[in-house]
Amino acid sequence: MFPLVVPTTVLEAINGAGGFQEFANQKKVTILRGDKRIYFNYKDVIRGKNTQQNIQVENGDHIIVD
C-alpha cells in the first residue's frame, strides 16, 4: 500500500510496488474500484497491445494479481 501523490498508472503502481512475484499471473490483474472490476493484462501492455488498459489508479483502488 502506498499513497498516490502524483498521477499513477496501473503499470507504474505495479512497478512501484516491486513488480511481480515468481508465480504471479501477469495476464490476470484485476483492479477493484468500488463495485467495479477492471481487468489488466500486463504482458499485453508492455508489448504495446491494448494500452488503454493502463488506466490511472484512483485512491481506494485495489490491484489484485492472480
RABELWO-V149410 format. One record per residue. N is the residue number from 1. RES is the residue in three letters. PHI is phi in degrees with one decimal (none if undefined). PSI is psi as a letter, one per 40 degrees, with the letter a starting at -180 (* if undefined). NEAR is the number of other C-alpha atoms within 12 Angstrom. Layout:
# RABELWO-V149410
n->N res->RES phi->PHI psi->PSI near->NEAR
n->N res->RES phi->PHI psi->PSI near->NEAR
This chain:
# RABELWO-V149410
n->1 res->MET phi->none psi->h near->14
n->2 res->PHE phi->-152.0 psi->i near->18
n->3 res->PRO phi->-73.7 psi->i near->15
n->4 res->LEU phi->-96.5 psi->h near->18
n->5 res->VAL phi->-103.6 psi->e near->10
n->6 res->VAL phi->-134.8 psi->i near->13
n->7 res->PRO phi->-55.7 psi->h near->15
n->8 res->THR phi->-134.2 psi->h near->22
n->9 res->THR phi->-87.2 psi->i near->26
n->10 res->VAL phi->-58.6 psi->d near->36
n->11 res->LEU phi->-58.3 psi->d near->31
n->12 res->GLU phi->-65.8 psi->d near->22
n->13 res->ALA phi->-65.5 psi->d near->31
n->14 res->ILE phi->-62.9 psi->d near->29
n->15 res->ASN phi->-64.9 psi->d near->16
n->16 res->GLY phi->-66.8 psi->d near->16
n->17 res->ALA phi->-88.8 psi->e near->17
n->18 res->GLY phi->104.7 psi->e near->13
n->19 res->GLY phi->80.4 psi->a near->19
n->20 res->PHE phi->-98.2 psi->i near->23
n->21 res->GLN phi->-78.7 psi->i near->13
n->22 res->GLU phi->-54.8 psi->d near->10
n->23 res->PHE phi->-103.7 psi->e near->11
n->24 res->ALA phi->-67.8 psi->i near->17
n->25 res->ASN phi->-88.7 psi->g near->18
n->26 res->GLN phi->-70.6 psi->e near->25
n->27 res->LYS phi->-91.2 psi->e near->21
n->28 res->LYS phi->-123.4 psi->g near->21
n->29 res->VAL phi->-116.0 psi->h near->28
n->30 res->THR phi->-122.2 psi->h near->27
n->31 res->ILE phi->-103.5 psi->h near->32
n->32 res->LEU phi->-94.3 psi->h near->21
n->33 res->ARG phi->-130.3 psi->g near->19
n->34 res->GLY phi->62.8 psi->b near->12
n->35 res->ASP phi->-98.2 psi->e near->10
n->36 res->LYS phi->-98.9 psi->i near->11
n->37 res->ARG phi->-118.3 psi->h near->16
n->38 res->ILE phi->-117.8 psi->h near->24
n->39 res->TYR phi->-97.7 psi->i near->28
n->40 res->PHE phi->-138.2 psi->h near->34
n->41 res->ASN phi->-110.9 psi->h near->31
n->42 res->TYR phi->-56.8 psi->d near->34
n->43 res->LYS phi->-59.0 psi->d near->21
n->44 res->ASP phi->-61.5 psi->d near->20
n->45 res->VAL phi->-63.3 psi->d near->23
n->46 res->ILE phi->-71.1 psi->e near->20
n->47 res->ARG phi->-90.8 psi->e near->11
n->48 res->GLY phi->85.3 psi->e near->13
n->49 res->LYS phi->-99.4 psi->i near->14
n->50 res->ASN phi->47.3 psi->f near->16
n->51 res->THR phi->-67.0 psi->e near->20
n->52 res->GLN phi->-65.4 psi->e near->19
n->53 res->GLN phi->-69.3 psi->d near->25
n->54 res->ASN phi->-81.1 psi->g near->28
n->55 res->ILE phi->-80.8 psi->i near->26
n->56 res->GLN phi->-72.6 psi->h near->23
n->57 res->VAL phi->-78.6 psi->i near->29
n->58 res->GLU phi->-111.3 psi->i near->22
n->59 res->ASN phi->-54.1 psi->h near->21
n->60 res->GLY phi->94.6 psi->e near->15
n->61 res->ASP phi->-68.7 psi->i near->26
n->62 res->HIS phi->-120.6 psi->h near->24
n->63 res->ILE phi->-106.0 psi->h near->34
n->64 res->ILE phi->-111.1 psi->h near->25
n->65 res->VAL phi->-111.1 psi->h near->25
n->66 res->ASP phi->-77.0 psi->* near->19
